Amino acid sequence: MEKTISDLIDSLATTNIKIFMLIDKIQRNEHTKEDSYKCQQLNRYRSELMNAINKEFNQREEIKL
């Protein structure tokens, strides 16, 4: 990813909020198939962001995609 650390952290925060909102919807059993798919995709994107942040700080990339 070609983003600055601040962009990565901002994207991670935004992604976490989107995931939280979808999980809340899923737990209330008010979700659609698309919501479930979007939640999976956002989780994958979150893992990519976390790996990119870890790489910037020379940490091990342990988050599975």
C-alpha positions as CSV (number, residue, x, y, z in Angstrom):
1,M,0.0,0.0,0.0
2,E,1.3,3.4,-0.9
3,K,-0.2,5.5,1.9
4,T,1.2,7.5,4.7
5,I,0.9,6.1,8.2
6,S,-1.7,8.7,9.1
7,D,-3.8,7.7,6.0
8,L,-3.4,4.0,7.1
9,I,-4.6,4.8,10.6
10,D,-7.5,6.9,9.4
11,S,-8.6,4.1,7.0
12,L,-8.3,1.6,9.8
13,A,-10.4,3.6,12.1
14,T,-13.1,4.1,9.4
15,T,-13.0,0.5,8.5
16,N,-13.4,-0.6,12.2
17,I,-16.5,1.7,12.5
18,K,-18.0,0.2,9.4
19,I,-17.4,-3.4,10.6
20,F,-18.8,-2.5,14.0
21,M,-22.0,-1.2,12.4
22,L,-22.4,-4.3,10.2
23,I,-21.7,-6.7,13.1
24,D,-24.4,-4.8,15.2
25,K,-26.8,-5.3,12.3
26,I,-25.9,-9.0,11.9
27,Q,-26.4,-9.6,15.7
28,R,-29.8,-8.1,15.5
29,N,-30.6,-10.5,12.6
30,E,-31.5,-7.6,10.3
31,H,-28.8,-8.2,7.7
32,T,-28.8,-9.3,4.1
33,K,-26.5,-11.6,2.3
34,E,-24.7,-8.5,0.9
35,D,-24.1,-7.2,4.5
36,S,-22.4,-10.4,5.4
37,Y,-20.3,-10.4,2.3
38,K,-19.3,-6.7,2.9
39,C,-18.3,-7.5,6.5
40,Q,-16.0,-10.3,5.3
41,Q,-14.5,-7.9,2.7
42,L,-14.0,-5.2,5.3
43,N,-12.3,-7.7,7.6
44,R,-9.9,-8.6,4.9
45,Y,-9.2,-4.9,4.2
46,R,-8.7,-4.3,7.9
47,S,-6.1,-7.1,7.9
48,E,-4.3,-5.5,5.0
49,L,-4.2,-2.2,6.7
50,M,-2.9,-3.6,9.9
51,N,-0.2,-5.5,8.1
52,A,0.8,-2.3,6.3
53,I,1.0,-0.4,9.6
54,N,3.0,-3.2,11.1
55,K,5.4,-3.1,8.1
56,E,5.9,0.7,8.6
57,F,6.9,0.1,12.2
58,N,9.1,-2.9,11.4
59,Q,6.8,-5.3,13.2
60,R,6.0,-8.8,12.2
61,E,3.0,-9.2,9.8
62,E,1.0,-11.8,11.7
63,I,-2.5,-10.9,10.5
64,K,-3.9,-13.5,8.1
65,L,-5.7,-12.4,5.0
